[in-house]
Amino acid sequence: MRTLTGFCLALAVALPASAQRPEALWYTRGEESVKAFLEHADQISIVSPQSFTLDSNGVISGSVDPRIVATARSKGVKLVPLVMNPGFDQPSIHRVLTVPSARLRALQSLVAMCRDHALDGIQFDIENFHVRDKDAFTSFARDAAPLVRAAGCTLSAAVVPRTGEDRGPTSYHRWIWDNWRGGFDYKALAESLDFISYMTYAQHTGGSPPGPVAGFPWMEECLRYVLSLGVPPEKISLGIAGYSDWWYPVYDSAGGSRVRGSDISYTRGMEILAAAGVTPTWDDVQKSPYAAWDEKGVFQYVWLEDARAFTAKLDLVRKYGLRGYSVWKLGDEDPKTWALIK
């Protein structure tokens, strides 16, 4: 036993840290996220607050909650906040990417942000830009990377996933391709950046029909596609959903009657099911629990992301030898998740 124990210890020392434990990036937004970070910082590698915005003139504004900063420093957690186009506004980011003066100011603002806030890194959370701006975004990231690194920061990007290059069969598929999924050149971005957070969540959203937040087959198909392009696994942080979704009927004079979904925490999801007297069912294909029930003649739906779902999807990180995982977002997760991943 002593010989075996010694061998195991030697192996642990010899293996790189990434082989022992995947890099754990968790996003924060709001007070519940801050509280969750303060409680679980010792199980987090990178904390990424969604706290900075890039306006149409290339000016960055925002700040990080001082409690997050202090805890990250004391616990050795890397501080890598997000820079987003506010409201994921498409005209605003189009101007930044295509107007030289705004583009230059944005590059300068990134350097100043890194320097002034003493950050470990910056992550782009640039979404809802049209596929026509694909090359412009790639070029912007390529130019930003050496400038940010010279200021002492890493640079990464959260990217919307896809399963291939087909725009899809319906107007919904084509809309989400043109404005959300199709604009990322994964291979080129991975070559320029330190890594990409591959947002394999939001398979279904508030504006889609009910379905799993991030079904296992869809996640794996997205992952296989990006790897097939030659993106190195050590440059991929797999997106894992911490939140759940609830779909319910709504009506207003502008949009009429329809089903609407909302992102909710796991705890809130269980409260909704308890009030309805419903027990969720585990879907062993999607690797998520779900429930559907009749509420005065109209069905409501909940797809949960619980600790079992989290660990099932975490297996993809190990199976494909990925860098780690990126979770949206702290405070929404099943509390049991922390014990299972510890």
C-alpha beads as a LAMMPS data file, in Angstrom:
LAMMPS data file: protein, C-alpha beads

342 atoms
341 bonds

1 atom types
1 bond types

-500.0 500.0 xlo xhi
-500.0 500.0 ylo yhi
-500.0 500.0 zlo zhi

Masses

1 110.0

Atoms # bond

1 1 1 0.000 0.000 0.000
2 1 1 2.832 2.414 0.747
3 1 1 4.349 1.716 -2.655
4 1 1 1.020 2.308 -4.415
5 1 1 0.385 5.464 -2.431
6 1 1 3.820 6.778 -3.296
7 1 1 3.236 6.045 -6.957
8 1 1 -0.090 7.897 -6.922
9 1 1 1.463 10.935 -5.271
10 1 1 4.309 10.967 -7.757
11 1 1 1.825 10.724 -10.615
12 1 1 -0.184 13.631 -9.244
13 1 1 2.953 15.754 -9.101
14 1 1 3.999 14.746 -12.610
15 1 1 0.648 15.432 -14.224
16 1 1 -0.225 19.017 -15.236
17 1 1 -2.866 20.731 -13.146
18 1 1 -5.367 20.536 -16.025
19 1 1 -5.097 16.732 -15.977
20 1 1 -5.892 16.615 -12.259
21 1 1 -8.767 19.076 -12.192
22 1 1 -10.474 20.897 -15.074
23 1 1 -10.321 24.681 -14.988
24 1 1 -13.593 25.859 -13.431
25 1 1 -14.860 29.224 -14.704
26 1 1 -18.059 30.542 -13.156
27 1 1 -19.924 33.649 -14.310
28 1 1 -21.542 36.089 -11.899
29 1 1 -24.362 38.570 -12.241
30 1 1 -26.348 40.016 -9.370
31 1 1 -26.351 39.642 -5.605
32 1 1 -27.110 35.912 -5.495
33 1 1 -24.050 35.289 -7.673
34 1 1 -21.863 37.314 -5.328
35 1 1 -23.082 35.367 -2.298
36 1 1 -22.472 32.046 -4.060
37 1 1 -18.956 33.097 -5.028
38 1 1 -18.065 34.108 -1.497
39 1 1 -19.236 30.697 -0.294
40 1 1 -17.641 28.525 -2.974
41 1 1 -14.562 30.434 -4.138
42 1 1 -12.273 27.604 -3.076
43 1 1 -13.804 25.408 -5.818
44 1 1 -13.474 28.012 -8.569
45 1 1 -10.480 28.669 -10.822
46 1 1 -11.771 31.778 -12.624
47 1 1 -14.561 34.164 -11.686
48 1 1 -16.045 36.177 -14.545
49 1 1 -18.460 38.922 -13.521
50 1 1 -20.678 40.283 -16.277
51 1 1 -19.837 43.826 -15.276
52 1 1 -18.300 45.838 -18.139
53 1 1 -19.988 47.207 -21.254
54 1 1 -18.574 48.437 -24.548
55 1 1 -20.613 51.240 -26.100
56 1 1 -20.913 52.202 -29.757
57 1 1 -18.033 54.687 -29.457
58 1 1 -15.639 52.054 -28.111
59 1 1 -15.777 53.285 -24.509
60 1 1 -15.782 50.651 -21.758
61 1 1 -17.528 51.325 -18.460
62 1 1 -18.242 49.269 -15.376
63 1 1 -16.668 47.876 -12.237
64 1 1 -16.354 44.659 -10.254
65 1 1 -18.012 44.223 -6.871
66 1 1 -15.243 44.811 -4.305
67 1 1 -16.312 41.676 -2.410
68 1 1 -15.555 39.586 -5.490
69 1 1 -12.205 41.296 -5.951
70 1 1 -11.157 40.791 -2.321
71 1 1 -12.231 37.158 -2.201
72 1 1 -10.652 36.339 -5.551
73 1 1 -7.348 37.795 -4.371
74 1 1 -7.411 36.017 -1.015
75 1 1 -8.396 32.648 -2.494
76 1 1 -6.136 32.752 -5.547
77 1 1 -9.053 32.847 -8.000
78 1 1 -8.297 34.521 -11.327
79 1 1 -10.409 37.610 -11.982
80 1 1 -11.530 37.677 -15.632
81 1 1 -14.583 39.924 -16.091
82 1 1 -16.738 40.025 -19.203
83 1 1 -16.906 42.875 -21.681
84 1 1 -20.261 42.842 -23.486
85 1 1 -22.176 44.945 -25.960
86 1 1 -24.896 46.263 -23.635
87 1 1 -28.198 44.508 -24.202
88 1 1 -26.403 42.571 -26.944
89 1 1 -27.289 45.526 -29.167
90 1 1 -26.450 44.736 -32.787
91 1 1 -26.094 48.247 -34.306
92 1 1 -23.806 49.278 -31.442
93 1 1 -21.319 46.433 -31.881
94 1 1 -21.468 46.749 -35.671
95 1 1 -20.225 50.324 -35.302
96 1 1 -17.382 49.282 -32.996
97 1 1 -16.259 46.555 -35.374
98 1 1 -16.478 48.607 -38.588
99 1 1 -15.868 52.293 -37.773
100 1 1 -12.094 52.861 -37.432
101 1 1 -12.287 55.532 -34.722
102 1 1 -14.624 53.455 -32.528
103 1 1 -12.563 50.323 -33.120
104 1 1 -9.329 52.046 -32.092
105 1 1 -10.934 53.515 -28.998
106 1 1 -12.263 50.069 -28.043
107 1 1 -8.774 48.554 -28.312
108 1 1 -7.321 51.331 -26.203
109 1 1 -10.147 50.929 -23.664
110 1 1 -9.411 47.213 -23.276
111 1 1 -5.776 47.936 -22.444
112 1 1 -6.764 50.647 -19.955
113 1 1 -9.350 48.358 -18.353
114 1 1 -6.797 45.616 -17.815
115 1 1 -4.205 47.990 -16.412
116 1 1 -6.462 50.151 -14.252
117 1 1 -8.323 47.281 -12.600
118 1 1 -5.304 44.967 -12.182
119 1 1 -7.143 42.085 -13.831
120 1 1 -5.917 38.593 -14.638
121 1 1 -7.785 38.571 -17.909
122 1 1 -10.677 39.813 -19.989
123 1 1 -13.347 37.806 -21.762
124 1 1 -15.429 39.087 -24.659
125 1 1 -19.147 38.447 -24.321
126 1 1 -20.009 39.940 -27.692
127 1 1 -23.291 38.483 -28.943
128 1 1 -26.022 39.220 -31.474
129 1 1 -23.745 40.537 -34.197
130 1 1 -24.747 39.705 -37.754
131 1 1 -22.923 36.993 -39.637
132 1 1 -21.784 39.713 -42.077
133 1 1 -19.517 40.994 -39.275
134 1 1 -17.854 37.603 -38.777
135 1 1 -14.502 38.637 -40.264
136 1 1 -14.633 42.019 -38.522
137 1 1 -15.078 40.376 -35.119
138 1 1 -12.283 37.898 -35.805
139 1 1 -9.975 40.733 -36.841
140 1 1 -10.903 42.770 -33.759
141 1 1 -10.096 39.855 -31.452
142 1 1 -6.830 39.179 -33.294
143 1 1 -5.716 42.805 -32.894
144 1 1 -6.817 43.012 -29.259
145 1 1 -5.013 39.895 -28.040
146 1 1 -1.373 41.098 -28.130
147 1 1 -2.332 44.509 -26.744
148 1 1 -4.171 43.003 -23.790
149 1 1 -1.393 40.493 -23.123
150 1 1 1.174 43.286 -23.118
151 1 1 -0.913 44.909 -20.375
152 1 1 -0.631 41.720 -18.313
153 1 1 -3.971 40.041 -19.071
154 1 1 -5.196 36.985 -20.890
155 1 1 -7.900 37.403 -23.520
156 1 1 -10.680 34.914 -24.191
157 1 1 -14.150 34.958 -25.723
158 1 1 -17.499 33.423 -24.893
159 1 1 -18.821 32.104 -28.200
160 1 1 -22.263 30.853 -29.208
161 1 1 -22.040 27.208 -30.382
162 1 1 -23.394 25.523 -33.490
163 1 1 -23.474 22.013 -34.913
164 1 1 -22.358 22.819 -38.463
165 1 1 -22.602 25.306 -41.308
166 1 1 -26.223 24.663 -42.335
167 1 1 -28.451 27.667 -41.591
168 1 1 -31.363 25.330 -40.904
169 1 1 -34.830 24.537 -42.262
170 1 1 -37.060 27.193 -40.655
171 1 1 -37.151 30.965 -40.291
172 1 1 -36.267 30.523 -36.603
173 1 1 -33.181 28.477 -37.452
174 1 1 -32.064 31.001 -40.057
175 1 1 -32.632 33.946 -37.725
176 1 1 -30.622 32.433 -34.882
177 1 1 -27.860 31.430 -37.338
178 1 1 -27.569 34.891 -38.933
179 1 1 -27.602 36.829 -35.674
180 1 1 -26.256 34.524 -32.975
181 1 1 -24.572 31.309 -34.096
182 1 1 -23.012 31.938 -37.487
183 1 1 -20.693 34.853 -36.696
184 1 1 -17.909 32.999 -34.873
185 1 1 -14.801 31.705 -36.623
186 1 1 -13.902 29.280 -33.862
187 1 1 -10.567 28.132 -35.252
188 1 1 -9.275 31.635 -35.962
189 1 1 -10.431 32.885 -32.565
190 1 1 -8.784 29.970 -30.768
191 1 1 -5.531 30.699 -32.595
192 1 1 -5.554 34.338 -31.464
193 1 1 -7.022 34.016 -27.979
194 1 1 -5.967 32.126 -24.868
195 1 1 -9.163 30.061 -24.961
196 1 1 -12.830 30.141 -25.876
197 1 1 -15.766 29.502 -23.553
198 1 1 -18.017 27.448 -25.804
199 1 1 -21.497 28.360 -24.585
200 1 1 -23.165 24.973 -24.950
201 1 1 -26.255 26.094 -23.100
202 1 1 -29.377 27.918 -24.285
203 1 1 -30.277 25.134 -26.701
204 1 1 -33.805 26.230 -25.888
205 1 1 -34.586 29.748 -24.691
206 1 1 -37.435 31.967 -23.617
207 1 1 -38.237 32.581 -27.272
208 1 1 -38.157 28.957 -28.392
209 1 1 -40.506 26.034 -27.817
210 1 1 -39.980 24.184 -24.521
211 1 1 -37.030 21.817 -24.405
212 1 1 -33.872 21.022 -22.468
213 1 1 -31.759 24.004 -21.464
214 1 1 -28.766 22.103 -22.825
215 1 1 -29.461 18.543 -23.882
216 1 1 -26.532 16.134 -23.737
217 1 1 -26.744 15.003 -27.418
218 1 1 -26.838 18.609 -28.640
219 1 1 -23.914 19.611 -26.427
220 1 1 -21.823 16.715 -27.670
221 1 1 -22.727 17.413 -31.311
222 1 1 -21.669 21.065 -30.909
223 1 1 -18.447 19.954 -29.242
224 1 1 -17.602 17.403 -31.907
225 1 1 -18.147 20.036 -34.579
226 1 1 -15.796 22.616 -33.069
227 1 1 -13.140 19.938 -32.509
228 1 1 -13.530 18.808 -36.139
229 1 1 -12.460 22.295 -37.220
230 1 1 -9.087 21.805 -35.556
231 1 1 -9.700 23.815 -32.400
232 1 1 -7.376 22.272 -29.781
233 1 1 -9.227 20.759 -26.803
234 1 1 -6.907 22.620 -24.427
235 1 1 -8.355 25.860 -25.819
236 1 1 -11.985 24.897 -25.134
237 1 1 -13.871 25.611 -21.922
238 1 1 -17.196 23.788 -22.200
239 1 1 -20.295 25.790 -21.355
240 1 1 -22.462 24.148 -18.705
241 1 1 -25.821 25.546 -17.623
242 1 1 -26.294 26.247 -13.941
243 1 1 -29.782 27.660 -14.530
244 1 1 -33.109 26.030 -15.373
245 1 1 -36.020 27.143 -17.587
246 1 1 -39.761 27.506 -17.096
247 1 1 -42.300 27.958 -19.929
248 1 1 -45.798 29.334 -19.263
249 1 1 -48.596 30.998 -21.281
250 1 1 -48.716 34.798 -21.549
251 1 1 -50.831 37.367 -23.345
252 1 1 -50.388 41.039 -24.196
253 1 1 -51.960 43.281 -26.815
254 1 1 -48.715 43.655 -28.768
255 1 1 -47.662 40.022 -29.021
256 1 1 -50.939 38.230 -28.461
257 1 1 -51.099 34.851 -26.753
258 1 1 -47.984 32.679 -26.737
259 1 1 -45.766 30.509 -24.589
260 1 1 -42.906 32.369 -22.935
261 1 1 -39.881 30.939 -21.159
262 1 1 -37.810 32.379 -18.346
263 1 1 -34.406 31.473 -16.947
264 1 1 -34.790 30.508 -13.305
265 1 1 -32.625 29.078 -10.575
266 1 1 -32.807 25.385 -9.728
267 1 1 -34.274 26.295 -6.334
268 1 1 -37.002 28.407 -7.962
269 1 1 -37.768 25.561 -10.369
270 1 1 -38.289 23.141 -7.504
271 1 1 -40.563 25.680 -5.773
272 1 1 -42.707 25.941 -8.919
273 1 1 -42.983 22.162 -9.185
274 1 1 -43.801 21.817 -5.482
275 1 1 -46.604 24.397 -5.796
276 1 1 -48.004 22.465 -8.758
277 1 1 -47.670 19.135 -6.970
278 1 1 -45.447 17.754 -9.727
279 1 1 -42.371 15.526 -9.518
280 1 1 -39.781 15.882 -12.312
281 1 1 -38.803 12.920 -14.488
282 1 1 -35.193 12.178 -15.437
283 1 1 -34.555 12.066 -19.194
284 1 1 -31.623 9.712 -19.659
285 1 1 -31.041 10.842 -23.252
286 1 1 -30.942 14.578 -22.564
287 1 1 -29.361 14.032 -19.112
288 1 1 -31.782 16.460 -17.461
289 1 1 -34.972 16.252 -15.391
290 1 1 -38.176 17.800 -16.724
291 1 1 -41.867 18.198 -15.935
292 1 1 -45.037 19.197 -17.792
293 1 1 -48.397 19.771 -16.152
294 1 1 -51.869 21.091 -16.838
295 1 1 -52.572 24.483 -15.241
296 1 1 -56.278 25.288 -15.762
297 1 1 -56.278 23.585 -19.152
298 1 1 -52.976 24.983 -20.452
299 1 1 -49.672 23.162 -20.057
300 1 1 -46.585 24.567 -18.388
301 1 1 -43.091 23.101 -18.696
302 1 1 -39.922 23.074 -16.605
303 1 1 -36.538 21.727 -17.653
304 1 1 -34.143 21.592 -14.743
305 1 1 -30.367 21.507 -14.524
306 1 1 -29.682 19.681 -11.279
307 1 1 -26.483 18.260 -9.793
308 1 1 -26.943 14.976 -11.653
309 1 1 -27.285 16.840 -14.960
310 1 1 -24.232 18.962 -14.162
311 1 1 -21.981 16.001 -13.457
312 1 1 -23.249 14.079 -16.503
313 1 1 -22.275 16.992 -18.740
314 1 1 -19.012 17.529 -16.885
315 1 1 -18.052 14.074 -18.153
316 1 1 -17.728 15.613 -21.635
317 1 1 -14.842 17.727 -20.355
318 1 1 -12.984 14.602 -19.287
319 1 1 -14.002 12.499 -22.293
320 1 1 -12.596 15.009 -24.787
321 1 1 -9.688 16.257 -22.685
322 1 1 -10.893 19.845 -22.603
323 1 1 -9.335 22.747 -20.747
324 1 1 -12.261 23.013 -18.370
325 1 1 -15.788 24.342 -18.147
326 1 1 -17.629 27.668 -17.962
327 1 1 -20.885 27.878 -15.991
328 1 1 -23.677 30.400 -16.438
329 1 1 -24.259 31.382 -13.683
330 1 1 -23.316 31.321 -10.011
331 1 1 -26.274 31.220 -7.641
332 1 1 -28.628 29.422 -10.046
333 1 1 -27.128 25.959 -9.606
334 1 1 -28.490 23.041 -7.604
335 1 1 -26.761 23.422 -4.192
336 1 1 -25.857 19.721 -4.286
337 1 1 -23.590 20.424 -7.264
338 1 1 -20.761 21.641 -5.055
339 1 1 -20.510 18.417 -3.072
340 1 1 -20.545 16.314 -6.224
341 1 1 -17.775 18.213 -8.011
342 1 1 -15.609 18.565 -4.913

Bonds

1 1 1 2
2 1 2 3
3 1 3 4
4 1 4 5
5 1 5 6
6 1 6 7
7 1 7 8
8 1 8 9
9 1 9 10
10 1 10 11
11 1 11 12
12 1 12 13
13 1 13 14
14 1 14 15
15 1 15 16
16 1 16 17
17 1 17 18
18 1 18 19
19 1 19 20
20 1 20 21
21 1 21 22
22 1 22 23
23 1 23 24
24 1 24 25
25 1 25 26
26 1 26 27
27 1 27 28
28 1 28 29
29 1 29 30
30 1 30 31
31 1 31 32
32 1 32 33
33 1 33 34
34 1 34 35
35 1 35 36
36 1 36 37
37 1 37 38
38 1 38 39
39 1 39 40
40 1 40 41
41 1 41 42
42 1 42 43
43 1 43 44
44 1 44 45
45 1 45 46
46 1 46 47
47 1 47 48
48 1 48 49
49 1 49 50
50 1 50 51
51 1 51 52
52 1 52 53
53 1 53 54
54 1 54 55
55 1 55 56
56 1 56 57
57 1 57 58
58 1 58 59
59 1 59 60
60 1 60 61
61 1 61 62
62 1 62 63
63 1 63 64
64 1 64 65
65 1 65 66
66 1 66 67
67 1 67 68
68 1 68 69
69 1 69 70
70 1 70 71
71 1 71 72
72 1 72 73
73 1 73 74
74 1 74 75
75 1 75 76
76 1 76 77
77 1 77 78
78 1 78 79
79 1 79 80
80 1 80 81
81 1 81 82
82 1 82 83
83 1 83 84
84 1 84 85
85 1 85 86
86 1 86 87
87 1 87 88
88 1 88 89
89 1 89 90
90 1 90 91
91 1 91 92
92 1 92 93
93 1 93 94
94 1 94 95
95 1 95 96
96 1 96 97
97 1 97 98
98 1 98 99
99 1 99 100
100 1 100 101
101 1 101 102
102 1 102 103
103 1 103 104
104 1 104 105
105 1 105 106
106 1 106 107
107 1 107 108
108 1 108 109
109 1 109 110
110 1 110 111
111 1 111 112
112 1 112 113
113 1 113 114
114 1 114 115
115 1 115 116
116 1 116 117
117 1 117 118
118 1 118 119
119 1 119 120
120 1 120 121
121 1 121 122
122 1 122 123
123 1 123 124
124 1 124 125
125 1 125 126
126 1 126 127
127 1 127 128
128 1 128 129
129 1 129 130
130 1 130 131
131 1 131 132
132 1 132 133
133 1 133 134
134 1 134 135
135 1 135 136
136 1 136 137
137 1 137 138
138 1 138 139
139 1 139 140
140 1 140 141
141 1 141 142
142 1 142 143
143 1 143 144
144 1 144 145
145 1 145 146
146 1 146 147
147 1 147 148
148 1 148 149
149 1 149 150
150 1 150 151
151 1 151 152
152 1 152 153
153 1 153 154
154 1 154 155
155 1 155 156
156 1 156 157
157 1 157 158
158 1 158 159
159 1 159 160
160 1 160 161
161 1 161 162
162 1 162 163
163 1 163 164
164 1 164 165
165 1 165 166
166 1 166 167
167 1 167 168
168 1 168 169
169 1 169 170
170 1 170 171
171 1 171 172
172 1 172 173
173 1 173 174
174 1 174 175
175 1 175 176
176 1 176 177
177 1 177 178
178 1 178 179
179 1 179 180
180 1 180 181
181 1 181 182
182 1 182 183
183 1 183 184
184 1 184 185
185 1 185 186
186 1 186 187
187 1 187 188
188 1 188 189
189 1 189 190
190 1 190 191
191 1 191 192
192 1 192 193
193 1 193 194
194 1 194 195
195 1 195 196
196 1 196 197
197 1 197 198
198 1 198 199
199 1 199 200
200 1 200 201
201 1 201 202
202 1 202 203
203 1 203 204
204 1 204 205
205 1 205 206
206 1 206 207
207 1 207 208
208 1 208 209
209 1 209 210
210 1 210 211
211 1 211 212
212 1 212 213
213 1 213 214
214 1 214 215
215 1 215 216
216 1 216 217
217 1 217 218
218 1 218 219
219 1 219 220
220 1 220 221
221 1 221 222
222 1 222 223
223 1 223 224
224 1 224 225
225 1 225 226
226 1 226 227
227 1 227 228
228 1 228 229
229 1 229 230
230 1 230 231
231 1 231 232
232 1 232 233
233 1 233 234
234 1 234 235
235 1 235 236
236 1 236 237
237 1 237 238
238 1 238 239
239 1 239 240
240 1 240 241
241 1 241 242
242 1 242 243
243 1 243 244
244 1 244 245
245 1 245 246
246 1 246 247
247 1 247 248
248 1 248 249
249 1 249 250
250 1 250 251
251 1 251 252
252 1 252 253
253 1 253 254
254 1 254 255
255 1 255 256
256 1 256 257
257 1 257 258
258 1 258 259
259 1 259 260
260 1 260 261
261 1 261 262
262 1 262 263
263 1 263 264
264 1 264 265
265 1 265 266
266 1 266 267
267 1 267 268
268 1 268 269
269 1 269 270
270 1 270 271
271 1 271 272
272 1 272 273
273 1 273 274
274 1 274 275
275 1 275 276
276 1 276 277
277 1 277 278
278 1 278 279
279 1 279 280
280 1 280 281
281 1 281 282
282 1 282 283
283 1 283 284
284 1 284 285
285 1 285 286
286 1 286 287
287 1 287 288
288 1 288 289
289 1 289 290
290 1 290 291
291 1 291 292
292 1 292 293
293 1 293 294
294 1 294 295
295 1 295 296
296 1 296 297
297 1 297 298
298 1 298 299
299 1 299 300
300 1 300 301
301 1 301 302
302 1 302 303
303 1 303 304
304 1 304 305
305 1 305 306
306 1 306 307
307 1 307 308
308 1 308 309
309 1 309 310
310 1 310 311
311 1 311 312
312 1 312 313
313 1 313 314
314 1 314 315
315 1 315 316
316 1 316 317
317 1 317 318
318 1 318 319
319 1 319 320
320 1 320 321
321 1 321 322
322 1 322 323
323 1 323 324
324 1 324 325
325 1 325 326
326 1 326 327
327 1 327 328
328 1 328 329
329 1 329 330
330 1 330 331
331 1 331 332
332 1 332 333
333 1 333 334
334 1 334 335
335 1 335 336
336 1 336 337
337 1 337 338
338 1 338 339
339 1 339 340
340 1 340 341
341 1 341 342
